[in-house]
Amino acid sequence: MSPLRSTLVLSAALVVIGGGSTALAQSWTRGIIPVTQHDFGNVARGSRAEYAFEVINRTDEPLHIAAVRSSCGCTNPIVPKDTLQPGERGSVVAVLNTVGFTGSKSATITVVFDRPYYAEMQLSVRGYIRSDVVLEPAEINFGEVRQGEPMERQILLSYAGRNDWQIKDVKVPDPHIRANITEQKRGNGLVQYQLSVELTPGLPIGDLIDQLVLTTDDRNLSSVLVPIRGRILSDLTVSPASVSFGALQASDRITKRLIVKGDEEFQILSAASNDSRIRFTIDSEKIAKLHFIEMHFDAAGGEPGRVDAAIKIETDLKGGRSVELTAGGDVLAE
């Protein structure tokens, strides 16, 4: 779903429009968005400041976010996925516009649901955008990086004000990320630092979402947060990473195809699941960079209800490399 413009206010409320009672709407939306307020605190101008409000589908039917509305351009809401299946988690991401706005800002994001019932929820955010501290670019973004591949990025921090303003320390939460800061300029009311960030081997596969904390001697801006983004890729991947069986009758049988890819030729040694209703067809003699696996699910082999299966595919790649994925669905009672 594309970014949807939204608004920000300082209170959280639930509004129900038509098609049902207030009590019903308050009942089904309870816990859908557990946290409804966020304070960004002090942030530097030009920095990337965002917060993901978690959305949990606690109903027995698909949950659909029809729209989000905004009252202020200082915040842009993004819905990465607008439809969530029962039990699935998603988010509404609030992105503070630190380029076009400065000073104290607050806003409300109104989230509109149209399934399984109509209701609206309001999320509140606020923050103070410092005009005297600027980050260029807004974040450290590594893009896509192969696991174990060294990579380095730089960012320039500029402060307009006291000549004696200083960054005292750099805190790096992840031991696989190294940071070094070097003073570039000082004088005539301008202080500049260059921050170099390096990735080291050992970062886990998947999305890299972290931040550095720069500690300053400014009592009004004691710390500056520098977001780190990227995606660590494996030399062995499976697609899709998550399989949906949908809703099945107790007598249904379904087959899905998995694609396993590597940077070098390999053999698939085994494919297994913690759900006995799932079996696999593999060519264990094949040596190639690309493999196809058929996954068969027999709904008749168990009790009705939710299916949440974990699957592991093992190969002969160095170190016994393997990939994992999940599969889910619902087996309906007859």
N, C-alpha and C positions, 0 to 999 in steps of 0.2 A: 504494500500500500504506500502511496507516495506521501511525503510530508504534508500534514494538514495544519493549517494555521490555527492558533488557539489563543486563549486569554489567561491572565493570571490575577488572582485576588488572594487575600490572606485568610480566608476561612474555608473549611471543607463542609460541603452540604450535599444532600441528595435530593434531586428533584424528579418527580414522576409526572409524566404527561400522558394522560389518557390511557385507555385500555387496561385498567386495573387499579386496585386500591393502593394507597400509600403503604399500608402495612405489608401487603404482598411484595411490593417492590423493595422495601427496606429489608424484607426477609431474604429474598433471593440474591440481593447484591451484597449482603453482609459478608465481609471478608474477601470480596472479589479483588479489591485493591487495599491491601492491609495498611500501607503507609500512604497518607494523603497530603502530607506537608513536607517541604524541604527548604532549608536555609543554606544558600551557597556561601554565605559569609562574605569576606572581602576577596575579590578576584581581580587579577590584572587585566587591563584593557588589551584586547586582542587574543586573550587566552581562550582555550576551549573549556567551557564549564557546562557539564550536562549531568543529569540525574535520571536514572531509570526507575519509574514507579512500577513495581511488579504487579502484574495482573494474573490472577489465578481463576481458572474456570472451575468453580466448585459445584456446578450444576451437572445434571445428567444429559444435557443437550449441548450442541455447539453454541459457543458464545461469539457474538459478532459485534465489533466496534464499528458503528456506522459512520461516525465523524468525531472530530475534536474541534472545539471552537476557542478562539483566542480573543482576549480583550486588550492585549498589548503586544506590540511588535518587538518588545524587548525579550520575548521568549518564543521559540519555535518548537512546537511539539511534533514528535515523529512517532508513528505507530509501525514498528517493523513487521508485525504480522497481525492482521485484523480479525482473523477467525481462529479460535482456540477450541480444540476438542475437549470433552470432559476430562478433567484432571490436568490438562496442559497448562503451562505457564508462558506468559508473554510479558510485554511491557509497553508503557507509554513513556517515551523519552522526552524530557524537557531540556532544551538547549538554550542557554542564556546567550543573547546577542551582545557580546562584549566589544564588538567593533563599532556598531552604530549607536550605542547608548553608554552613558556614564552616570555615576551617582547611585543613589538608592533606588532600586526597582523592585516592584512586587506585582504578581499577576495570578490569575486563576485559569487553569486548564479545565474545560468542560468536556467530559468524555461521554459520548452518546452511544448507548447500546440499543440495538433493535431486535436482538435475539439472545436468549430465548423469549425475553419480554422487553418492552420498552422502558428505559430508565436513563437518567443522567447522573453522573457523579462529578464532583468538582475537586480538583487538586490545586493546592496553593504552593507557590514558590516565591522566594525573595532573595535579594543579594545586593551587594554594594560593589560597583565596578569602578576601580581606581583608574583615573585618567593619567596618573603620573608614572605608572608601571606598565610597560608594553612588552609582549612576547611576539617575536617574529621568527618562524611561523607560529601559529596558535598552539601547536602541539608537536611532539616528537612522533612522527608516523613512519614506521618501517615498511609498511605495505606487506607483501607476502615474502616470507623468508623460509628457506628450507631449514629444518631442524639441524642444529650444529653449525650452520653457516655463519661466520662472523659478519657483523653489520654495525655501522656507526652512523649516527646522525647528529647534527648540531642545531642549536637554537640560540637566538640573540635576545637577551633581556636588557631593556633600556629603562633607566629611572631618571625622571626630570625633577630636580629639587635640590636637596642638600648635597654638597660636594663630598661629604664624609659618609654618605649612605653606604652600607655594606651588606653583603651576603655572608653570613657567618658559617653556615654549614649546609651540606646537601645530604638528605636522607633518602636512601634507596631501599624500598621494602623488599624487593626480590633479589636474592643473592646472585642470580644469573644476569643481572643488569648492573653495569658499571657506569659511573658518572664522574666527570671531571669538569670543574668550572675554572675559567681563566678570566681575569679582569682585562678588558680591552681599552677602556677609556675612562678618565676621571677629570672633571674640571668644567668650568663655565656652566654649572648647573646640570651637567649630564654625566651619568654613570652607566657604563655598559659592561656586561659580562657575556662571555660565550660559554654555553653549556654543551659539552660533548657527552653523548650517551652511546654505550656499546652493548650489544647483545653477546653473551657468551654461551658455549654449549651447555645443554641441560634444561633449557626452557621447554615446558611441556607443549605438545601439539595442541593447536586450537587457537582461539582468539586471544591476543595479548591486550589486556586492558589493565593498565596500572598508572601510577603517577609518582613523580618525584616531589619531595617537599624541600623547598629552599627556605632556610631560616635566615631572617634579616634582623637588623638592629632597630627596625621601625616598630614602635609599639602599636601603631595603628594598622600595620600590615606585617605582623610578626612572621608570617609564612606565605610563600608563593607556591601554588600547586602547578606542576607542569604535567599535563596528561601524556601518556605513552600509549600508542595504538599500533597494532600490527596483527599479522596472522602467521603462526608458525605451522609450516606445512610438513607433512611426513613424506618419506620416500616410498611409503606404502599406503594406499588409500582404498576405501571401499565406498561405492556409490549405489544407492542412496545411503546416507549415514543413519537414517531412521526410516523404517518401513511401517506403513499403515495398512492394516487389513480391512479397516472400516467396520461396518456392522454385518455380522454373519449369522445365518441360521445354524442351528446345531448340527445339521447334516452337510454343511458346506465344506468344500475343499478349495483351497486357493494356492496359486503358485506365483511367486515373485522372482525376478531376476536380479542378482547382485553382480556388480562389476568391480573386480579387484585389480588395481594397477600398481606397478612398481617402476622405479627408475632403472632397474636391471632385471634380467630374467630370473624367475624363481618358480618353485613348485608349491602348490597348496597341499599341506599335510593333513589338515582336518578342518571341519566346520562343525561347531556344536552350539547348543542352546540349553538354557536352564528350563525350558518348557518342552516336555516330552511330545507334544503335539507337532513340533517343528522338526522336519528332517531335511537333509540337503543332498543334492546331486552334484558331485564334483568330479573333475578329471584329474586324479592324483598323479597321472603319468606326464601330464603336460608341463613343459618348461617354456615359459614366455613372460613378457612384461605385462600382458593383459589376460585376465581369466574371467570366465563367466561361471556363476554358481546359481543353480536353481534352488530356491527355498520353498518348501511345501508345508502348508499348514492345514491340518485336519481338525476342524472344529468339533467333530464327533468324539474326539479322544479325551474330553474333559468336561468339567462343569461349566454351565453358563456364567457369564460375567466378564469382567475386564481382563484383557490379556496384556501383560507387560513383560516382555521377554528380553533377555540379554543374550547376545550372540558373539562368539569369538571365532575368528578365522586365523589359523596358524600356518606359517610358511617356513621354508628352509633358508630364508634370508639370514644373513649374519646376525648372530645373537638371538636366533629364534623369533624374529620379528612377527608380530601379529597385529590384527586390527579388530576393533570391536564396534558393534552397532546395536541398536535397539529395534524392537518390533512391537506393535501394539494394535489393539482393536477391541471389539466387543462381540461376544457370543451371546446371542439373544436366547431367552428361554422360549421353549415351544408353547 
